[in-house]
Amino acid sequence: MNLNNLFGYSRKDLDEVIIGRESYLTKKGFSPEFFLGQAFGADTNERSYNHFLAQAILNARTYFGEDIPAIVQAEIGSCLGNLGVSGAFFHQIGEVYQSGKRSLVISKMSTKEVLTESKYVLNNLGLSYHSALFVAHPYHMERVLHIAESIGILGEPFVRKGVEWPKEDLQPWVRSPFVFVPREIIARIINR
C-alpha cells in the first residue's frame, strides 16, 4: 500500500508555475495531449473545491495550450459551464442533478470508475493513454496517479499548491483533512 503524499502532493522533479494569482506544481516542458480532471466533493458552487479544479483546468489551458481537450468528472464540468466555458472543449464523465442552489451527483463514481470511463472517451477521441495532465485535489492526486497508471493512463500532475477544504460540501469526507485522510488510506487499500 502506498502512503506517499497523504498530506498534499509534492515531487522533487516538479516545477512551480504561477498563473494569475494561483501557484501550481507541474512538469515544465511536458506536452499533454489531454487534461483529466478528478472531482473533489459533490458541490459545484463558487466555494467548492470543484470550482478551484475547473479554474485549474482553465489555467492549464493557458499554460499548455488552448486546443487541448479535457475529460472531467461531472462536478468539474458543471463548474466549467458556470464559468462560461463551452462544452466543446471538455468531455464530461457522470451526471449532475441541479436542486435549487446546490448540484447533487446522481451517479457517484469511484476514482477508478472515472478513470476507466475516461479510457472510453480517449478511444472515441483517438487519443493515446500516455500524455495526460492530471488535475486533482493535492490530497487526492497520489491515488489518482497510482490508479491511472494501473489501468494504463500515464501523465503528469497539475496540482494547486493551496489546499482548501469545502466546509459545506454534501460529501462530509472532503470537509476536513481529519476525515479525508483516514478515508483516503482505506481507498488506497481497496484501490478505488
BATORGU-163783 format. One record per residue (C-alpha): x, y, z. Coordinates in steps of 0.1 Angstrom, whole numbers, padded with zeros to 4 digits, always signed. Example, Ala and Ser with C-alpha at 12.3 -4.5 7.8 and 13.67 -1.06 7.14 Angstrom:
# residues 2
+0123-0045+0078/+0137-0011+0071/
This chain:
# residues 192
+0000+0000+0000/+0013+0034-0010/+0011+0060+0018/+0031+0087+0000/+0017+0122-0002/-0012+0117+0022/-0010+0153+0033/-0007+0171+0000/+0012+0163-0032/+0048+0170-0039/+0076+0156-0060/+0112+0168-0064/+0110+0168-0102/+0080+0192-0103/+0083+0229-0110/+0063+0257-0095/+0042+0276-0121/+0024+0308-0113/-0007+0316-0134/-0026+0347-0123/-0028+0345-0086/-0025+0307-0083/+0005+0286-0079/+0007+0250-0092/+0032+0222-0093/+0037+0205-0126/+0064+0194-0150/+0077+0222-0173/+0083+0211-0208/+0056+0183-0206/+0033+0183-0236/-0001+0169-0226/-0024+0155-0252/-0054+0160-0229/-0063+0171-0194/-0080+0147-0169/-0099+0163-0141/-0110+0144-0109/-0137+0160-0088/-0134+0166-0051/-0167+0165-0032/-0201+0170-0047/-0207+0207-0047/-0203+0230-0077/-0208+0264-0062/-0181+0291-0061/-0168+0280-0027/-0164+0243-0038/-0131+0227-0045/-0145+0217-0078/-0146+0253-0087/-0109+0256-0080/-0103+0225-0101/-0123+0240-0130/-0102+0271-0127/-0070+0250-0126/-0080+0233-0159/-0085+0268-0174/-0051+0278-0161/-0036+0246-0175/-0050+0256-0209/-0034+0290-0206/-0001+0274-0198/+0000+0243-0220/-0023+0252-0249/-0059+0263-0256/-0066+0235-0281/-0060+0206-0256/-0093+0188-0247/-0103+0180-0212/-0120+0149-0198/-0136+0159-0165/-0158+0145-0138/-0194+0159-0139/-0189+0182-0110/-0159+0200-0127/-0179+0200-0159/-0207+0218-0142/-0182+0244-0128/-0167+0249-0162/-0202+0256-0176/-0208+0280-0147/-0176+0298-0158/-0190+0301-0193/-0167+0275-0209/-0181+0258-0240/-0189+0221-0237/-0170+0216-0270/-0137+0219-0250/-0145+0193-0224/-0160+0158-0222/-0179+0151-0190/-0179+0118-0171/-0210+0112-0150/-0242+0133-0144/-0252+0162-0122/-0287+0169-0109/-0295+0205-0101/-0316+0210-0070/-0322+0246-0061/-0288+0263-0054/-0269+0230-0050/-0259+0204-0075/-0261+0168-0065/-0242+0139-0080/-0266+0112-0093/-0241+0085-0103/-0214+0085-0076/-0183+0071-0092/-0151+0060-0076/-0118+0074-0088/-0111+0041-0106/-0145+0041-0123/-0140+0077-0136/-0105+0068-0149/-0118+0037-0166/-0146+0056-0182/-0121+0082-0193/-0103+0055-0214/-0135+0050-0234/-0136+0088-0241/-0099+0087-0251/-0106+0059-0275/-0135+0078-0291/-0113+0109-0294/-0085+0088-0309/-0060+0099-0282/-0033+0077-0266/-0032+0069-0229/+0004+0083-0225/+0002+0120-0222/-0024+0130-0196/-0022+0161-0174/-0040+0152-0142/-0059+0178-0123/-0070+0168-0088/-0070+0179-0051/-0035+0177-0036/-0046+0151-0011/-0062+0130-0038/-0035+0133-0065/-0013+0104-0054/-0042+0079-0056/-0053+0094-0090/-0019+0089-0105/-0015+0054-0090/-0048+0041-0102/-0044+0058-0136/-0010+0040-0141/-0025+0007-0130/-0051+0009-0158/-0026+0022-0184/-0031+0060-0184/+0002+0078-0179/+0010+0115-0175/+0020+0143-0151/+0002+0162-0123/-0010+0198-0124/-0017+0204-0087/-0027+0236-0069/-0004+0244-0041/-0031+0259-0019/-0053+0234-0001/-0089+0242+0006/-0115+0221+0025/-0151+0229+0014/-0168+0230+0049/-0203+0229+0035/-0198+0201+0009/-0225+0175+0007/-0199+0148+0010/-0186+0150+0046/-0153+0133+0040/-0140+0163+0019/-0147+0189+0046/-0116+0182+0067/-0082+0165+0064/-0091+0147+0097/-0119+0129+0079/-0104+0127+0044/-0070+0111+0053/-0084+0080+0071/-0109+0076+0042/-0080+0080+0017/-0060+0053+0034/-0089+0029+0031/-0095+0039-0005/-0058+0032-0013/-0060-0002+0004/-0090-0013-0017/-0076+0005-0048/-0107+0026-0056/
